[in-house]
Amino acid sequence: MQARMKSPALTLPGAMEAVRMLATATEGCSVPLATLELVHARVAQLNGCSVCLDMHTRRLEKLAESKTRIFALAAWREASYYTEAERAALTLAEATTRLSDRADAVSDDVWQEASRHFNETELGALVMSIALANLWNRLNVATRQVSGDWVAQYI
């Protein structure tokens, strides 16, 4: 495989710095980093982004997440390995990623469940983190970025 071009985040002046600033802001909130990484990995699964899936599973491993939790992520609803808060974050991530699947993409029920586990600042960080995951997935998939050992430098 070969990428169509370098990542737009690298070719557009200032883009990488802007995206990194947003990522830093989301990671600076009190949502556990493992939850954010689970969300990023799940969004990458949904969008078929091998670069992000590779990167975020490596980050989960670095955070000492079990292989069981990492491997079961694609079927998280049927697995008992995730907390209620993680399930709420994953539900919100799926709904926010699959906006065109239903008329009320992020239903009140989805939002209320997330609100039970996260305060407004944390919800803001989750929504921003989900949006960033989708941004990276769309950049990588559109330009056919190729995953590999090089992602280790970003974990």
N, CA, C and O atoms as a GROMACS GRO file, in nm:
protein
  620
    1MET      N    1   0.083  -0.119   0.000
    1MET     CA    2   0.000   0.000   0.000
    1MET      C    3   0.087   0.125   0.000
    1MET      O    4   0.198   0.126   0.052
    2GLN      N    5   0.033   0.227  -0.059
    2GLN     CA    6   0.103   0.355  -0.062
    2GLN      C    7   0.001   0.465  -0.043
    2GLN      O    8  -0.108   0.463  -0.101
    3ALA      N    9   0.037   0.563   0.039
    3ALA     CA   10  -0.052   0.677   0.064
    3ALA      C   11  -0.067   0.759  -0.064
    3ALA      O   12   0.024   0.765  -0.146
    4ARG      N   13  -0.182   0.820  -0.078
    4ARG     CA   14  -0.206   0.908  -0.193
    4ARG      C   15  -0.124   1.035  -0.183
    4ARG      O   16  -0.081   1.091  -0.285
    5MET      N   17  -0.100   1.080  -0.062
    5MET     CA   18  -0.025   1.203  -0.035
    5MET      C   19   0.013   1.202   0.111
    5MET      O   20  -0.032   1.115   0.187
    6LYS      N   21   0.096   1.297   0.152
    6LYS     CA   22   0.122   1.314   0.295
    6LYS      C   23  -0.008   1.356   0.361
    6LYS      O   24  -0.100   1.406   0.296
    7SER      N   25  -0.016   1.335   0.490
    7SER     CA   26  -0.135   1.376   0.563
    7SER      C   27  -0.158   1.526   0.545
    7SER      O   28  -0.064   1.605   0.554
    8PRO      N   29  -0.282   1.565   0.521
    8PRO     CA   30  -0.312   1.708   0.512
    8PRO      C   31  -0.273   1.783   0.640
    8PRO      O   32  -0.244   1.903   0.635
    9ALA      N   33  -0.273   1.714   0.754
    9ALA     CA   34  -0.231   1.779   0.878
    9ALA      C   35  -0.085   1.819   0.873
    9ALA      O   36  -0.042   1.910   0.944
   10LEU      N   37  -0.008   1.752   0.788
   10LEU     CA   38   0.133   1.784   0.773
   10LEU      C   39   0.160   1.880   0.658
   10LEU      O   40   0.260   1.952   0.660
   11THR      N   41   0.073   1.883   0.560
   11THR     CA   42   0.098   1.967   0.443
   11THR      C   43   0.036   2.106   0.455
   11THR      O   44   0.084   2.201   0.393
   12LEU      N   45  -0.070   2.119   0.533
   12LEU     CA   46  -0.136   2.248   0.551
   12LEU      C   47  -0.071   2.322   0.668
   12LEU      O   48  -0.081   2.276   0.782
   13PRO      N   49  -0.005   2.433   0.642
   13PRO     CA   50   0.065   2.504   0.750
   13PRO      C   51  -0.026   2.536   0.869
   13PRO      O   52  -0.135   2.591   0.852
   14GLY      N   53   0.020   2.500   0.987
   14GLY     CA   54  -0.052   2.529   1.110
   14GLY      C   55  -0.156   2.425   1.150
   14GLY      O   56  -0.205   2.428   1.263
   15ALA      N   57  -0.190   2.335   1.060
   15ALA     CA   58  -0.297   2.238   1.089
   15ALA      C   59  -0.259   2.142   1.202
   15ALA      O   60  -0.338   2.122   1.295
   16MET      N   61  -0.141   2.084   1.196
   16MET     CA   62  -0.100   1.989   1.299
   16MET      C   63  -0.097   2.055   1.436
   16MET      O   64  -0.142   1.996   1.534
   17GLU      N   65  -0.044   2.174   1.444
   17GLU     CA   66  -0.037   2.244   1.572
   17GLU      C   67  -0.177   2.270   1.627
   17GLU      O   68  -0.199   2.256   1.747
   18ALA      N   69  -0.270   2.308   1.542
   18ALA     CA   70  -0.407   2.336   1.585
   18ALA      C   71  -0.475   2.209   1.637
   18ALA      O   72  -0.540   2.212   1.742
   19VAL      N   73  -0.459   2.100   1.566
   19VAL     CA   74  -0.521   1.975   1.608
   19VAL      C   75  -0.457   1.926   1.738
   19VAL      O   76  -0.527   1.875   1.826
   20ARG      N   77  -0.327   1.940   1.750
   20ARG     CA   78  -0.259   1.898   1.874
   20ARG      C   79  -0.306   1.981   1.993
   20ARG      O   80  -0.320   1.928   2.104
   21MET      N   81  -0.329   2.109   1.972
   21MET     CA   82  -0.378   2.193   2.082
   21MET      C   83  -0.516   2.145   2.130
   21MET      O   84  -0.542   2.141   2.250
   22LEU      N   85  -0.602   2.111   2.037
   22LEU     CA   86  -0.734   2.059   2.075
   22LEU      C   87  -0.720   1.926   2.148
   22LEU      O   88  -0.789   1.903   2.247
   23ALA      N   89  -0.634   1.840   2.100
   23ALA     CA   90  -0.612   1.710   2.165
   23ALA      C   91  -0.559   1.728   2.306
   23ALA      O   92  -0.603   1.659   2.398
   24THR      N   93  -0.467   1.820   2.323
   24THR     CA   94  -0.412   1.847   2.456
   24THR      C   95  -0.521   1.896   2.550
   24THR      O   96  -0.523   1.858   2.667
   25ALA      N   97  -0.609   1.980   2.502
   25ALA     CA   98  -0.720   2.031   2.584
   25ALA      C   99  -0.810   1.917   2.629
   25ALA      O  100  -0.852   1.913   2.744
   26THR      N  101  -0.842   1.824   2.539
   26THR     CA  102  -0.931   1.712   2.577
   26THR      C  103  -0.863   1.619   2.676
   26THR      O  104  -0.927   1.567   2.767
   27GLU      N  105  -0.734   1.598   2.659
   27GLU     CA  106  -0.662   1.507   2.748
   27GLU      C  107  -0.637   1.570   2.884
   27GLU      O  108  -0.604   1.499   2.979
   28GLY      N  109  -0.652   1.701   2.895
   28GLY     CA  110  -0.628   1.770   3.021
   28GLY      C  111  -0.748   1.772   3.114
   28GLY      O  112  -0.740   1.825   3.224
   29CYS      N  113  -0.858   1.715   3.072
   29CYS     CA  114  -0.976   1.712   3.157
   29CYS      C  115  -0.969   1.588   3.247
   29CYS      O  116  -0.870   1.515   3.245
   30SER      N  117  -1.073   1.564   3.324
   30SER     CA  118  -1.069   1.453   3.418
   30SER      C  119  -1.129   1.324   3.364
   30SER      O  120  -1.151   1.230   3.441
   31VAL      N  121  -1.156   1.316   3.235
   31VAL     CA  122  -1.197   1.188   3.176
   31VAL      C  123  -1.072   1.100   3.173
   31VAL      O  124  -0.967   1.143   3.125
   32PRO      N  125  -1.082   0.978   3.225
   32PRO     CA  126  -0.964   0.891   3.224
   32PRO      C  127  -0.907   0.876   3.084
   32PRO      O  128  -0.980   0.860   2.986
   33LEU      N  129  -0.776   0.881   3.075
   33LEU     CA  130  -0.709   0.868   2.946
   33LEU      C  131  -0.745   0.737   2.878
   33LEU      O  132  -0.759   0.732   2.756
   34ALA      N  133  -0.760   0.630   2.955
   34ALA     CA  134  -0.798   0.501   2.897
   34ALA      C  135  -0.936   0.510   2.830
   34ALA      O  136  -0.958   0.449   2.726
   35THR      N  137  -1.027   0.584   2.889
   35THR     CA  138  -1.160   0.601   2.828
   35THR      C  139  -1.148   0.674   2.696
   35THR      O  140  -1.209   0.634   2.597
   36LEU      N  141  -1.069   0.781   2.693
   36LEU     CA  142  -1.050   0.854   2.567
   36LEU      C  143  -0.986   0.765   2.461
   36LEU      O  144  -1.024   0.771   2.344
   37GLU      N  145  -0.890   0.682   2.501
   37GLU     CA  146  -0.824   0.593   2.406
   37GLU      C  147  -0.919   0.484   2.356
   37GLU      O  148  -0.916   0.448   2.239
   38LEU      N  149  -1.004   0.431   2.444
   38LEU     CA  150  -1.105   0.334   2.401
   38LEU      C  151  -1.198   0.397   2.299
   38LEU      O  152  -1.232   0.335   2.198
   39VAL      N  153  -1.238   0.520   2.325
   39VAL     CA  154  -1.326   0.593   2.232
   39VAL      C  155  -1.256   0.611   2.097
   39VAL      O  156  -1.316   0.586   1.993
   40HIS      N  157  -1.130   0.654   2.098
   40HIS     CA  158  -1.057   0.674   1.973
   40HIS      C  159  -1.043   0.543   1.896
   40HIS      O  160  -1.061   0.540   1.774
   41ALA      N  161  -1.012   0.436   1.966
   41ALA     CA  162  -0.997   0.306   1.899
   41ALA      C  163  -1.130   0.260   1.841
   41ALA      O  164  -1.134   0.208   1.729
   42ARG      N  165  -1.239   0.277   1.915
   42ARG     CA  166  -1.370   0.234   1.865
   42ARG      C  167  -1.411   0.316   1.743
   42ARG      O  168  -1.462   0.260   1.646
   43VAL      N  169  -1.389   0.445   1.745
   43VAL     CA  170  -1.422   0.529   1.630
   43VAL      C  171  -1.338   0.485   1.510
   43VAL      O  172  -1.389   0.479   1.398
   44ALA      N  173  -1.212   0.453   1.531
   44ALA     CA  174  -1.126   0.406   1.422
   44ALA      C  175  -1.177   0.273   1.366
   44ALA      O  176  -1.171   0.250   1.245
   45GLN      N  177  -1.228   0.186   1.453
   45GLN     CA  178  -1.288   0.061   1.404
   45GLN      C  179  -1.407   0.091   1.314
   45GLN      O  180  -1.420   0.034   1.206
   46LEU      N  181  -1.494   0.180   1.360
   46LEU     CA  182  -1.614   0.213   1.284
   46LEU      C  183  -1.581   0.273   1.148
   46LEU      O  184  -1.649   0.246   1.050
   47ASN      N  185  -1.476   0.355   1.143
   47ASN     CA  186  -1.440   0.426   1.021
   47ASN      C  187  -1.338   0.353   0.936
   47ASN      O  188  -1.304   0.400   0.827
   48GLY      N  189  -1.288   0.241   0.981
   48GLY     CA  190  -1.189   0.166   0.904
   48GLY      C  191  -1.056   0.237   0.891
   48GLY      O  192  -0.992   0.229   0.786
   49CYS      N  193  -1.012   0.306   0.996
   49CYS     CA  194  -0.886   0.378   0.992
   49CYS      C  195  -0.777   0.295   1.060
   49CYS      O  196  -0.769   0.292   1.183
   50SER      N  197  -0.694   0.230   0.981
   50SER     CA  198  -0.592   0.142   1.038
   50SER      C  199  -0.485   0.219   1.115
   50SER      O  200  -0.433   0.171   1.215
   51VAL      N  201  -0.451   0.338   1.069
   51VAL     CA  202  -0.350   0.418   1.138
   51VAL      C  203  -0.396   0.450   1.280
   51VAL      O  204  -0.322   0.427   1.376
   52CYS      N  205  -0.517   0.500   1.294
   52CYS     CA  206  -0.567   0.536   1.426
   52CYS      C  207  -0.593   0.414   1.513
   52CYS      O  208  -0.566   0.417   1.633
   53LEU      N  209  -0.642   0.307   1.454
   53LEU     CA  210  -0.664   0.186   1.531
   53LEU      C  211  -0.532   0.132   1.584
   53LEU      O  212  -0.523   0.092   1.700
   54ASP      N  213  -0.431   0.131   1.501
   54ASP     CA  214  -0.298   0.087   1.541
   54ASP      C  215  -0.246   0.177   1.654
   54ASP      O  216  -0.200   0.127   1.757
   55MET      N  217  -0.252   0.307   1.634
   55MET     CA  218  -0.199   0.401   1.732
   55MET      C  219  -0.269   0.391   1.867
   55MET      O  220  -0.204   0.386   1.971
   56HIS      N  221  -0.401   0.386   1.866
   56HIS     CA  222  -0.475   0.390   1.992
   56HIS      C  223  -0.474   0.256   2.064
   56HIS      O  224  -0.484   0.254   2.187
   57THR      N  225  -0.463   0.146   1.993
   57THR     CA  226  -0.446   0.019   2.064
   57THR      C  227  -0.306   0.012   2.126
   57THR      O  228  -0.289  -0.043   2.235
   58ARG      N  229  -0.207   0.068   2.060
   58ARG     CA  230  -0.073   0.076   2.120
   58ARG      C  231  -0.074   0.164   2.244
   58ARG      O  232  -0.010   0.133   2.344
   59ARG      N  233  -0.149   0.273   2.237
   59ARG     CA  234  -0.160   0.361   2.355
   59ARG      C  235  -0.231   0.289   2.470
   59ARG      O  236  -0.192   0.304   2.586
   60LEU      N  237  -0.334   0.213   2.438
   60LEU     CA  238  -0.403   0.136   2.541
   60LEU      C  239  -0.309   0.034   2.606
   60LEU      O  240  -0.312   0.015   2.727
   61GLU      N  241  -0.227  -0.030   2.525
   61GLU     CA  242  -0.128  -0.123   2.580
   61GLU      C  243  -0.030  -0.050   2.671
   61GLU      O  244   0.005  -0.100   2.778
   62LYS      N  245   0.013   0.067   2.629
   62LYS     CA  246   0.106   0.147   2.710
   62LYS      C  247   0.042   0.189   2.842
   62LYS      O  248   0.113   0.205   2.942
   63LEU      N  249  -0.089   0.206   2.844
   63LEU     CA  250  -0.162   0.239   2.966
   63LEU      C  251  -0.191   0.114   3.050
   63LEU      O  252  -0.262   0.121   3.150
   64ALA      N  253  -0.135   0.000   3.008
   64ALA     CA  254  -0.151  -0.128   3.078
   64ALA      C  255  -0.293  -0.184   3.071
   64ALA      O  256  -0.336  -0.258   3.159
   65GLU      N  257  -0.365  -0.147   2.966
   65GLU     CA  258  -0.495  -0.208   2.944
   65GLU      C  259  -0.475  -0.353   2.904
   65GLU      O  260  -0.378  -0.386   2.836
   66SER      N  261  -0.566  -0.439   2.946
   66SER     CA  262  -0.552  -0.581   2.916
   66SER      C  263  -0.582  -0.605   2.768
   66SER      O  264  -0.660  -0.534   2.705
   67LYS      N  265  -0.518  -0.706   2.715
   67LYS     CA  266  -0.543  -0.746   2.575
   67LYS      C  267  -0.690  -0.785   2.559
   67LYS      O  268  -0.749  -0.764   2.454
   68THR      N  269  -0.747  -0.842   2.662
   68THR     CA  270  -0.888  -0.882   2.657
   68THR      C  271  -0.976  -0.761   2.630
   68THR      O  272  -1.065  -0.767   2.545
   69ARG      N  273  -0.954  -0.652   2.703
   69ARG     CA  274  -1.035  -0.531   2.682
   69ARG      C  275  -1.011  -0.471   2.544
   69ARG      O  276  -1.104  -0.422   2.480
   70ILE      N  277  -0.888  -0.475   2.499
   70ILE     CA  278  -0.855  -0.420   2.367
   70ILE      C  279  -0.919  -0.506   2.257
   70ILE      O  280  -0.981  -0.453   2.165
   71PHE      N  281  -0.904  -0.638   2.267
   71PHE     CA  282  -0.956  -0.727   2.163
   71PHE      C  283  -1.109  -0.730   2.160
   71PHE      O  284  -1.168  -0.750   2.054
   72ALA      N  285  -1.173  -0.711   2.275
   72ALA     CA  286  -1.319  -0.718   2.281
   72ALA      C  287  -1.388  -0.588   2.243
   72ALA      O  288  -1.510  -0.582   2.238
   73LEU      N  289  -1.311  -0.485   2.217
   73LEU     CA  290  -1.368  -0.353   2.193
   73LEU      C  291  -1.470  -0.351   2.079
   73LEU      O  292  -1.571  -0.281   2.087
   74ALA      N  293  -1.446  -0.427   1.975
   74ALA     CA  294  -1.539  -0.428   1.861
   74ALA      C  295  -1.676  -0.483   1.902
   74ALA      O  296  -1.776  -0.454   1.837
   75ALA      N  297  -1.680  -0.562   2.008
   75ALA     CA  298  -1.806  -0.621   2.057
   75ALA      C  299  -1.830  -0.579   2.202
   75ALA      O  300  -1.875  -0.660   2.283
   76TRP      N  301  -1.801  -0.455   2.234
   76TRP     CA  302  -1.806  -0.409   2.372
   76TRP      C  303  -1.942  -0.425   2.437
   76TRP      O  304  -1.950  -0.445   2.558
   77ARG      N  305  -2.048  -0.417   2.360
   77ARG     CA  306  -2.183  -0.430   2.418
   77ARG      C  307  -2.206  -0.570   2.475
   77ARG      O  308  -2.279  -0.587   2.573
   78GLU      N  309  -2.142  -0.670   2.415
   78GLU     CA  310  -2.159  -0.808   2.459
   78GLU      C  311  -2.050  -0.853   2.555
   78GLU      O  312  -2.051  -0.968   2.599
   79ALA      N  313  -1.958  -0.766   2.589
   79ALA     CA  314  -1.846  -0.801   2.677
   79ALA      C  315  -1.865  -0.734   2.814
   79ALA      O  316  -1.916  -0.622   2.823
   80SER      N  317  -1.824  -0.802   2.917
   80SER     CA  318  -1.843  -0.751   3.053
   80SER      C  319  -1.722  -0.673   3.105
   80SER      O  320  -1.715  -0.644   3.225
   81TYR      N  321  -1.630  -0.638   3.020
   81TYR     CA  322  -1.502  -0.581   3.062
   81TYR      C  323  -1.501  -0.430   3.079
   81TYR      O  324  -1.398  -0.374   3.117
   82TYR      N  325  -1.612  -0.363   3.052
   82TYR     CA  326  -1.614  -0.217   3.049
   82TYR      C  327  -1.705  -0.162   3.158
   82TYR      O  328  -1.810  -0.219   3.188
   83THR      N  329  -1.664  -0.051   3.216
   83THR     CA  330  -1.744   0.013   3.321
   83THR      C  331  -1.867   0.079   3.260
   83THR      O  332  -1.876   0.095   3.138
   84GLU      N  333  -1.960   0.117   3.346
   84GLU     CA  334  -2.079   0.189   3.297
   84GLU      C  335  -2.039   0.321   3.231
   84GLU      O  336  -2.097   0.359   3.129
   85ALA      N  337  -1.942   0.390   3.288
   85ALA     CA  338  -1.897   0.517   3.231
   85ALA      C  339  -1.833   0.494   3.093
   85ALA      O  340  -1.859   0.570   3.000
   86GLU      N  341  -1.752   0.391   3.081
   86GLU     CA  342  -1.691   0.360   2.950
   86GLU      C  343  -1.798   0.324   2.849
   86GLU      O  344  -1.790   0.364   2.732
   87ARG      N  345  -1.898   0.249   2.891
   87ARG     CA  346  -2.009   0.212   2.800
   87ARG      C  347  -2.084   0.337   2.754
   87ARG      O  348  -2.121   0.347   2.636
   88ALA      N  349  -2.107   0.430   2.845
   88ALA     CA  350  -2.174   0.555   2.807
   88ALA      C  351  -2.090   0.633   2.708
   88ALA      O  352  -2.143   0.689   2.612
   89ALA      N  353  -1.959   0.638   2.729
   89ALA     CA  354  -1.869   0.710   2.638
   89ALA      C  355  -1.865   0.641   2.501
   89ALA      O  356  -1.865   0.708   2.398
   90LEU      N  357  -1.862   0.509   2.501
   90LEU     CA  358  -1.860   0.435   2.373
   90LEU      C  359  -1.992   0.450   2.298
   90LEU      O  360  -1.992   0.462   2.175
   91THR      N  361  -2.103   0.450   2.370
   91THR     CA  362  -2.233   0.473   2.306
   91THR      C  363  -2.239   0.611   2.243
   91THR      O  364  -2.284   0.627   2.130
   92LEU      N  365  -2.192   0.712   2.318
   92LEU     CA  366  -2.187   0.847   2.265
   92LEU      C  367  -2.096   0.855   2.143
   92LEU      O  368  -2.128   0.922   2.045
   93ALA      N  369  -1.983   0.788   2.149
   93ALA     CA  370  -1.888   0.788   2.036
   93ALA      C  371  -1.951   0.726   1.912
   93ALA      O  372  -1.937   0.780   1.802
   94GLU      N  373  -2.018   0.614   1.930
   94GLU     CA  374  -2.081   0.549   1.814
   94GLU      C  375  -2.191   0.636   1.755
   94GLU      O  376  -2.199   0.652   1.634
   95ALA      N  377  -2.275   0.692   1.841
   95ALA     CA  378  -2.385   0.777   1.792
   95ALA      C  379  -2.331   0.900   1.720
   95ALA      O  380  -2.384   0.938   1.616
   96THR      N  381  -2.226   0.961   1.774
   96THR     CA  382  -2.170   1.082   1.716
   96THR      C  383  -2.094   1.052   1.587
   96THR      O  384  -2.083   1.138   1.500
   97THR      N  385  -2.042   0.932   1.575
   97THR     CA  386  -1.970   0.893   1.454
   97THR      C  387  -2.066   0.853   1.342
   97THR      O  388  -2.041   0.881   1.225
   98ARG      N  389  -2.175   0.790   1.378
   98ARG     CA  390  -2.272   0.740   1.280
   98ARG      C  391  -2.392   0.834   1.271
   98ARG      O  392  -2.506   0.792   1.292
   99LEU      N  393  -2.368   0.958   1.240
   99LEU     CA  394  -2.472   1.059   1.241
   99LEU      C  395  -2.585   1.030   1.142
   99LEU      O  396  -2.700   1.064   1.170
  100SER      N  397  -2.556   0.970   1.030
  100SER     CA  398  -2.659   0.950   0.929
  100SER      C  399  -2.737   0.819   0.946
  100SER      O  400  -2.824   0.789   0.865
  101ASP      N  401  -2.706   0.742   1.048
  101ASP     CA  402  -2.775   0.615   1.067
  101ASP      C  403  -2.918   0.630   1.115
  101ASP      O  404  -3.001   0.542   1.092
  102ARG      N  405  -2.950   0.741   1.182
  102ARG     CA  406  -3.086   0.763   1.231
  102ARG      C  407  -3.114   0.914   1.236
  102ARG      O  408  -3.023   0.997   1.239
  103ALA      N  409  -3.242   0.944   1.236
  103ALA     CA  410  -3.282   1.085   1.234
  103ALA      C  411  -3.233   1.159   1.358
  103ALA      O  412  -3.186   1.272   1.348
  104ASP      N  413  -3.244   1.097   1.474
  104ASP     CA  414  -3.199   1.157   1.599
  104ASP      C  415  -3.070   1.087   1.638
  104ASP      O  416  -3.068   1.002   1.728
  105ALA      N  417  -2.962   1.124   1.572
  105ALA     CA  418  -2.835   1.051   1.584
  105ALA      C  419  -2.789   1.037   1.728
  105ALA      O  420  -2.758   0.927   1.773
  106VAL      N  421  -2.784   1.147   1.800
  106VAL     CA  422  -2.745   1.144   1.941
  106VAL      C  423  -2.872   1.171   2.020
  106VAL      O  424  -2.907   1.286   2.048
  107SER      N  425  -2.940   1.064   2.055
  107SER     CA  426  -3.070   1.077   2.121
  107SER      C  427  -3.056   1.132   2.263
  107SER      O  428  -2.947   1.132   2.321
  108ASP      N  429  -3.167   1.177   2.315
  108ASP     CA  430  -3.167   1.224   2.454
  108ASP      C  431  -3.125   1.114   2.550
  108ASP      O  432  -3.058   1.140   2.649
  109ASP      N  433  -3.165   0.989   2.521
  109ASP     CA  434  -3.127   0.877   2.607
  109ASP      C  435  -2.975   0.858   2.609
  109ASP      O  436  -2.916   0.836   2.714
  110VAL      N  437  -2.913   0.866   2.493
  110VAL     CA  438  -2.767   0.853   2.485
  110VAL      C  439  -2.701   0.966   2.563
  110VAL      O  440  -2.608   0.943   2.640
  111TRP      N  441  -2.749   1.088   2.542
  111TRP     CA  442  -2.691   1.204   2.611
  111TRP      C  443  -2.712   1.196   2.762
  111TRP      O  444  -2.620   1.224   2.839
  112GLN      N  445  -2.831   1.159   2.804
  112GLN     CA  446  -2.859   1.151   2.947
  112GLN      C  447  -2.773   1.046   3.015
  112GLN      O  448  -2.726   1.067   3.127
  113GLU      N  449  -2.753   0.934   2.950
  113GLU     CA  450  -2.668   0.830   3.009
  113GLU      C  451  -2.524   0.880   3.022
  113GLU      O  452  -2.460   0.857   3.124
  114ALA      N  453  -2.474   0.947   2.921
  114ALA     CA  454  -2.340   1.004   2.930
  114ALA      C  455  -2.334   1.109   3.041
  114ALA      O  456  -2.234   1.118   3.113
  115SER      N  457  -2.440   1.188   3.055
  115SER     CA  458  -2.446   1.291   3.158
  115SER      C  459  -2.449   1.234   3.299
  115SER      O  460  -2.411   1.303   3.394
  116ARG      N  461  -2.492   1.112   3.314
  116ARG     CA  462  -2.491   1.047   3.447
  116ARG      C  463  -2.348   1.021   3.494
  116ARG      O  464  -2.322   1.014   3.614
  117HIS      N  465  -2.255   1.007   3.400
  117HIS     CA  466  -2.119   0.967   3.432
  117HIS      C  467  -2.016   1.079   3.417
  117HIS      O  468  -1.906   1.072   3.473
  118PHE      N  469  -2.052   1.182   3.341
  118PHE     CA  470  -1.956   1.287   3.311
  118PHE      C  471  -2.019   1.424   3.331
  118PHE      O  472  -2.136   1.445   3.296
  119ASN      N  473  -1.942   1.517   3.389
  119ASN     CA  474  -1.994   1.653   3.406
  119ASN      C  475  -1.982   1.728   3.273
  119ASN      O  476  -1.934   1.673   3.174
  120GLU      N  477  -2.026   1.853   3.271
  120GLU     CA  478  -2.032   1.928   3.145
  120GLU      C  479  -1.894   1.945   3.081
  120GLU      O  480  -1.881   1.932   2.959
  121THR      N  481  -1.793   1.973   3.160
  121THR     CA  482  -1.658   1.987   3.105
  121THR      C  483  -1.610   1.855   3.046
  121THR      O  484  -1.551   1.851   2.938
  122GLU      N  485  -1.634   1.746   3.118
  122GLU     CA  486  -1.595   1.614   3.069
  122GLU      C  487  -1.672   1.576   2.943
  122GLU      O  488  -1.616   1.518   2.851
  123LEU      N  489  -1.801   1.608   2.940
  123LEU     CA  490  -1.880   1.582   2.818
  123LEU      C  491  -1.824   1.663   2.701
  123LEU      O  492  -1.815   1.613   2.589
  124GLY      N  493  -1.788   1.788   2.729
  124GLY     CA  494  -1.727   1.870   2.624
  124GLY      C  495  -1.599   1.806   2.572
  124GLY      O  496  -1.574   1.803   2.452
  125ALA      N  497  -1.518   1.755   2.664
  125ALA     CA  498  -1.394   1.688   2.625
  125ALA      C  499  -1.423   1.560   2.545
  125ALA      O  500  -1.355   1.532   2.447
  126LEU      N  501  -1.522   1.485   2.587
  126LEU     CA  502  -1.558   1.363   2.514
  126LEU      C  503  -1.606   1.396   2.372
  126LEU      O  504  -1.561   1.335   2.275
  127VAL      N  505  -1.697   1.492   2.361
  127VAL     CA  506  -1.749   1.529   2.229
  127VAL      C  507  -1.636   1.580   2.140
  127VAL      O  508  -1.628   1.545   2.022
  128MET      N  509  -1.548   1.663   2.196
  128MET     CA  510  -1.434   1.714   2.120
  128MET      C  511  -1.341   1.600   2.080
  128MET      O  512  -1.292   1.597   1.967
  129SER      N  513  -1.317   1.508   2.170
  129SER     CA  514  -1.230   1.395   2.143
  129SER      C  515  -1.288   1.306   2.033
  129SER      O  516  -1.215   1.259   1.945
  130ILE      N  517  -1.417   1.282   2.038
  130ILE     CA  518  -1.485   1.203   1.934
  130ILE      C  519  -1.474   1.274   1.799
  130ILE      O  520  -1.446   1.212   1.697
  131ALA      N  521  -1.496   1.405   1.800
  131ALA     CA  522  -1.485   1.483   1.676
  131ALA      C  523  -1.343   1.477   1.620
  131ALA      O  524  -1.324   1.463   1.499
  132LEU      N  525  -1.243   1.487   1.708
  132LEU     CA  526  -1.104   1.478   1.662
  132LEU      C  527  -1.072   1.340   1.607
  132LEU      O  528  -1.002   1.328   1.506
  133ALA      N  529  -1.123   1.236   1.671
  133ALA     CA  530  -1.101   1.101   1.620
  133ALA      C  531  -1.158   1.089   1.479
  133ALA      O  532  -1.095   1.033   1.390
  134ASN      N  533  -1.279   1.141   1.462
  134ASN     CA  534  -1.340   1.138   1.328
  134ASN      C  535  -1.263   1.221   1.228
  134ASN      O  536  -1.249   1.182   1.112
  135LEU      N  537  -1.212   1.336   1.271
  135LEU     CA  538  -1.129   1.418   1.182
  135LEU      C  539  -1.008   1.339   1.134
  135LEU      O  540  -0.983   1.330   1.014
  136TRP      N  541  -0.932   1.281   1.228
  136TRP     CA  542  -0.813   1.204   1.191
  136TRP      C  543  -0.849   1.086   1.101
  136TRP      O  544  -0.778   1.058   1.005
  137ASN      N  545  -0.959   1.018   1.132
  137ASN     CA  546  -1.000   0.905   1.049
  137ASN      C  547  -1.030   0.949   0.907
  137ASN      O  548  -0.990   0.882   0.811
  138ARG      N  549  -1.097   1.060   0.893
  138ARG     CA  550  -1.132   1.108   0.760
  138ARG      C  551  -1.009   1.154   0.682
  138ARG      O  552  -0.999   1.131   0.561
  139LEU      N  553  -0.916   1.219   0.750
  139LEU     CA  554  -0.791   1.256   0.683
  139LEU      C  555  -0.714   1.132   0.638
  139LEU      O  556  -0.668   1.126   0.524
  140ASN      N  557  -0.702   1.035   0.728
  140ASN     CA  558  -0.622   0.916   0.697
  140ASN      C  559  -0.687   0.826   0.593
  140ASN      O  560  -0.619   0.775   0.504
  141VAL      N  561  -0.818   0.807   0.603
  141VAL     CA  562  -0.886   0.720   0.507
  141VAL      C  563  -0.889   0.784   0.368
  141VAL      O  564  -0.864   0.716   0.269
  142ALA      N  565  -0.919   0.914   0.360
  142ALA     CA  566  -0.926   0.982   0.231
  142ALA      C  567  -0.793   0.978   0.156
  142ALA      O  568  -0.789   0.964   0.034
  143THR      N  569  -0.684   0.990   0.232
  143THR     CA  570  -0.552   0.995   0.169
  143THR      C  571  -0.479   0.860   0.174
  143THR      O  572  -0.363   0.849   0.135
  144ARG      N  573  -0.551   0.759   0.224
  144ARG     CA  574  -0.499   0.621   0.233
  144ARG      C  575  -0.365   0.614   0.307
  144ARG      O  576  -0.269   0.553   0.259
  145GLN      N  577  -0.361   0.676   0.424
  145GLN     CA  578  -0.239   0.669   0.504
  145GLN      C  579  -0.216   0.524   0.547
  145GLN      O  580  -0.311   0.452   0.579
  146VAL      N  581  -0.093   0.483   0.546
  146VAL     CA  582  -0.056   0.344   0.574
  146VAL      C  583  -0.002   0.334   0.716
  146VAL      O  584   0.089   0.408   0.754
  147SER      N  585  -0.058   0.242   0.792
  147SER     CA  586  -0.012   0.221   0.928
  147SER      C  587   0.119   0.143   0.927
  147SER      O  588   0.158   0.085   0.826
  148GLY      N  589   0.185   0.142   1.040
  148GLY     CA  590   0.309   0.067   1.053
  148GLY      C  591   0.377   0.103   1.183
  148GLY      O  592   0.322   0.175   1.266
  149ASP      N  593   0.496   0.053   1.200
  149ASP     CA  594   0.569   0.076   1.324
  149ASP      C  595   0.596   0.223   1.350
  149ASP      O  596   0.625   0.260   1.464
  150TRP      N  597   0.589   0.307   1.247
  150TRP     CA  598   0.614   0.450   1.265
  150TRP      C  599   0.516   0.513   1.364
  150TRP      O  600   0.549   0.616   1.423
  151VAL      N  601   0.396   0.454   1.384
  151VAL     CA  602   0.300   0.515   1.476
  151VAL      C  603   0.349   0.512   1.620
  151VAL      O  604   0.301   0.588   1.705
  152ALA      N  605   0.446   0.424   1.649
  152ALA     CA  606   0.499   0.414   1.786
  152ALA      C  607   0.556   0.546   1.835
  152ALA      O  608   0.557   0.572   1.956
  153GLN      N  609   0.603   0.630   1.745
  153GLN     CA  610   0.660   0.758   1.787
  153GLN      C  611   0.553   0.854   1.839
  153GLN      O  612   0.587   0.956   1.899
  154TYR      N  613   0.426   0.825   1.816
  154TYR     CA  614   0.317   0.913   1.858
  154TYR      C  615   0.242   0.861   1.980
  154TYR      O  616   0.134   0.909   2.011
  155ILE      N  617   0.299   0.763   2.049
  155ILE     CA  618   0.229   0.711   2.167
  155ILE      C  619   0.298   0.749   2.295
  155ILE      O  620   0.251   0.713   2.403
   0.00000   0.00000   0.00000
